[in-house]
Amino acid sequence: MTMTLRTVSADATAGLPAVAVPGAVVRDPLGAGRRRARNGLLAGLGGVAAAAALAWVLRPGPSRRGATAKGTAAEDATLQAGRRLNRAAALLGASVLADSAVEHYRGSFHNPAMITPLLASAATIAVSLHGSLDGRPRAHRLRDATYAAAALTGLVGTAFHLFNVTRRPGGLSWLNLFYGAPIGAPAAIALAGILGFAAERVRHNAPDGPPSVAGLPAPEVLTVLAAAGILGTVAETALLHFRGAYHNPAMYLPVTVPPAAAAILLRTLWRGGQGPRTAARWAMRATAGLGLLGTGFHAFGVHRNMGGWGNWRQNILNGPPLPAPPSYTALAFAGLAALTLQEEVAVGGGGREEGDGR
């Protein structure tokens, strides 16, 4: 608490000279918030450093796979798909880390649990980078545990955000969906954990059998997972761009191109062949490029605010979220991994499949 002095002007006292009188005792409501924000950021940075150090300590040595056995093309394709999924989880985790840091800083970390997604996403990034560099065709227990923790964090965070929206006056309404805690944001860290966990299952498959995830065919599981992630991201984008009244025609791109790409990807499930897979591959590449392009548009949106990048401390908080668009790129990577596995299964089956016209 601080004691303030209130200056009384001469006009307000009918000609008397200005004097300073004791004012009301006021609290410093921002002081505690700044301290919580500082502590939250320090904890998040500490989590990033600890996770990176752990990944460095556990980094894999040179793979001796070629010295012990001659790797088959199927093993190489499966490992490539697994490592691509690791990279997708890393990119999605980075998007969540940056977005959560900005949004929870804006909320002054008033709930200590708001630090959790920073730690979970930082750990996801570290183990995903470890997995993307790991040339061994088997799962890793620490990566498995970290991915499972990230998925659980995302599910709990989604419940927290849904509770935040429904407890506001008006309950589940458009206004609260626009300005309350974003429901789709914690779901992204859950998706990153699921993608990483699937990466470990893919790379741990036996080389003489078709790749599977939880007993289900891996190509189909990953195809559905990538498409569902893209469509969920589109739903959140559509909501926020509707809030922005689609004032820029480019705001229609992320709600039109990715849904079409997801449909093209899903089409490969019931119509195989090289043609549909090639079309899906180009659709995933377009989605990945759109994610990078969207970051540029959001950076321009920050620039358009008063003060531009010279006032970045305020405009990053109030402008369009810079870390959001790369989530499309991450999910496109997952779709490309699914297509790699589809091609592996097709080649393993002798190159003939329903709908390939041969």
N, C-alpha and C positions, 0 to 999 in steps of 0.2 A: 504493500500500500504506500501511496505517496501523498503528501500534503501539498496542494497547489495554491497559488495566490491568484486571486481574480482582480484584474484591474478595472476600476470604476472610472469611467470617463467624466470629464467636466460637464458635457452636455447632459449626461444622465443624472447629474446631481445639482442641476440648476446653478451652474457657474462655479461650484466648488472645485478646487484643484484635484487632479487625478491622484488617487491613492490606491495602494495595494492592500487588499483585505484578505484574510484567510478564506479560501474557498472550501468547497466540499471535499471530503476525503474520497478519492477515486481509486479504483483498482487498475492494475495494468493487465487488461484481458489478453493482450497480444504477447506479453512476456512469456507466459507459460506455453502458449502455442509455438512461439519461436524456439523455446527450449526443447519441446517435444519434437518439432521438425528437425532441429539440429541433431538430436539424439537418434532419431529415426534414420536420417541420412548417414550418420556415422556408423550405425549398425548395419545399414545396407552395404556401405562401402567395405566394412569389415567382413561381411559375408561374401562379397565378391572376391576380396583378397584371399580369404580362407579357402573358398572353393577353388580358386585358380591355383593356389599353392597345393591343394590336395590333388588336383588333376595333374600337376607337374610331378609330384612325388609318385603318383600311380601311372605315369605315362608308360605305354608299352615299349618294350625294346624292339629291335629289328625282328621282323617276322622270319622264322626259319621254316616256314611252310614249304617253300620250294626245295629246301635241302632235305626234307624228310619224305615228301611225297609230291608227286606231280599234280598240281591243282587242275581240276577240270573246269571247263567253261561254265558249267552250272554253278560250281562253288564260287567262281569269280563273280558271276552275275548276282548271286545271292548276297555275297559280301558287299558288292557295290551298292545294291539296293539298301542294305542295312546301314551302310555309312552315309548314304544320301538321306535316309530318314534321321540319322543322328544330326546331320547338318540342318535339316528342316526343324528339328526340335530346338537346336541352338538358336536359330534365327527367330523362331517364334518366342523362345524364352527371352531373347534380347529385346524384342518388341514389348513384351509384358513388363520386363524390368524397367525400361525407360518410361513406359506409360504409367506404371504404378508409382514410380518415384515422383513423377510430376504431379499426378492427381492426388496422391496421398500427402505430398508436401503442401499442395494447395489446401488440403483438409487439415493441415497442422498436425497430422498423425495423432488426432485426438483419441483414437482407440489404439492401445498398444499392439493389437493384432494386425494393424495396418502395416507393420514392418514385415510380417510373415511372407507375403508374396514377393517382396524384394529378395529375401533370403532364398526362397524356393526357386525363383527364376534364376538367380545368380548361380545356385548349385546346378540347376538344369543346364545352363550354358556351359559350365565347367566340365561336367561329365559328358555332355554331348560333343564338345571339342575333343575330349579324350577318346570318345568312341569313333569320331570321324577320322582320327589318326591311327586307330587300332586296326592293324591288319590281320588280327587273329579271328578265325571264323567261329567264335563262341561268345556267349553272353558274359557279362561282368556283374558280379553281385552288387558292388557299390552303385553301378549305374542303374541296375534294376531297382534298388532301394530308393535311390534319389528320384527316379521317374515316378515310382509309386507314391512317394511323398508329395511330389508336385501335383499329381492328379488329385490326390486327396485335398491338398491345399486349394486347388481350383474349385472343387465341389463345395467345400465349406465356404469359400469366398463367394461363390454364387448364391448360396443361402443367405449369407450376410447382406449382400447387395439387394437381394429380393426383399429381405426384411426391411432394409433402409427405404426402399421405394414404397412398400405397402404401409409403413408406419407414418408416412407423411399425410398431412390433411388431404383428403380426396382419395387416398388409397392408390390402387393400381389404375392410374389415369395417364393420359398422354402427357400432361404437364410433368408429372413425376417421372415418367419414363424419359422425358427430354432432359430434365435437370437433376434427377436423383442419381444415385450410384449406378453406373452402367452395368447392367446384368451380364452383358456379353464379355466384359473385360476379364473377370476371373475364370470364365470358361476357357479362355485362351491358354492359361497356364495349365489347366487340366488337359487340354488337347495336346499341349507340348509334352506333358508327361506320358500321355497315351501313345503318341507317336514314338517317343523314345523307347517306351516299353516294347512296342511292336518292333522297333529296330533290333532290340536284343533278341526277340523271339525269331526274327527272320534270320539273323546271322548265326543262330544256334541250331538251325535245322541240319538234319543228317544230309550229307551230299548225295546219297543214293535215292532220296525220296523228294516228292514235291514240297516246296516251302509251305509252312502252315503257321498260323497264329491261334493259339488256344484251341487247337484241333480243327480249325477251319482253314480253307485255302487262303493263303496269304495274299495273292493278287486281288481276290474279290474283297477281302476284309479291308485292305489298304485303299482300294479304289473307292469303296463306300465311305471310308473314314475321311479321305481327302475331299471327296465331293461334299460330304456333310459339313466338314469344317469350312469349306468355301461358302456354302449356302448360309451357314450361321453367321459368318463374317459379313456377308452381303446384307443380312437382316439388320445387323447393328449399324452398318454404313447407311442403309436406307433410312433408318430412324434418325440418325444424326444429320444426314444431308437434307432430310425433310424439315428438320428443325432450322436448318440454314436456308430453307425455301429454294433450294437448288438455284441459287442466284448466279452460279457460273455453270454454263452448259456442260463443262467437263465433269461436273459432279454426277452426271448420269452414267459416266463410264464404269465406275465400280459397281453399279447396280444393274448393269446390262451385260458387260463382257464376262465377268466371272460366272454368273449363272449359266450363260451359254456354254462356257468352258466346262463347268461341272456336268452339264447334260451330255456333252460330247464324251467326257470321261466315263460317265455311267453307261453310255451306249456300248462301250467295249465289253460290258459284262454279258450282253446277250447277242452281240454281233461281233465275233472275233475277226481275225484277219489283219493283215498288215495295213490296209487302207484305213480302217477306223482307228487303229492305234497311232498311225502317223498323224491323223487329224487331231487326236487327243493330245499328242505330244506338242503339236504346234499351239493348241489351245492353252496348254499348261505354260508354255513359254510366253504366250501373250499375257497370261495372268501374272506371271512372275515379273514381266516388264512393267505391267500396269502398277504393281506394288511400288516399284522404284520411281515410276513417274508420279505416283500419288504423293510420295514424300516431297518431291519438288514442288508440286502444287500446294501442299500444306506449308512448306517453307515460304512460298510466295504469299500465302494467306497470313502468316505471321508478319511478313514485311508490310502488308497493307494496313495493319493496325497502327494506331497513333504512336509515333516514335519509331516505328519499324524495328529493325534488329538492334538499333541503338538503345531501345527500351526492352531488350530481350527478357529481362527478369520478369516483367509483367506480361509481355505479349506471348511468351511460351506457355504461360499458365492460362491465358484467355483466348489464344488463337487456336486454330485447328491442330489436333494432336499429331505431332511429327512421327511418333513411333507406330502409329496405327497402320498405315498402308503396307509396310513390309510384311505384315502377317499374310497378305495374299501371296507374296513371294515364297514364304515358308511353306504354305499349303500347296503351292504349285510344285515345289520340290518333292513333297510327299506324293503328289499325283504322278510325277515322273518316276519315282521309285516303284510305284504300283505298276506302271507300264513296263518297267524293266523286268519285273517278276512275271508279268503276263507273257512277255516275249520268251523268257526262259522256259516257262511251262510249255509254250507252243513249240519251241525247238526240242525240248525234251520229249514231247509227244510225237516227234517225227516230222514236225513242221506242218501237219495237217490238222485243221480244226474247223469246226462248223462255221460257215459263213465266209471262209477265205477264198472260195471260188476255185479251189484246186482239188 
